[in-house]
Amino acid sequence: MSCRRRSGAQFEKENLRFAAETIGPDHFMWSSDYPHLDCVFPNSRPFAVSLLEDFPDDMVQDILVRTACRLYGFDVAKLPTPVLV
């Protein structure tokens, strides 16, 4: 596995969009950082939706799913479907 640098963004919709379009969305991934004091839990899902609502679907899938799966070696097809609570 190569050790490519991954970048992060916190609460910065415009900068995340610019960076993802410039560098590539495969360099970013969503993190809730729960239970840190500055995390958005229990509103993580609505926050992620609002953060990425104007992004192309393919870019959203990279940021929310595919980058982490590649980095950690997860097989997306074998992951359980999340249950909305």
Secondary structure, DSSP 4 states (H G I P E B T S, - for coil): ------B--SS-HHHHHHHHHHH-GGGB-----TTSTTS-TTSHHHHHHHHHTTS-HHHHHIIIIIHHHHHHT--GGGSPPPPP-
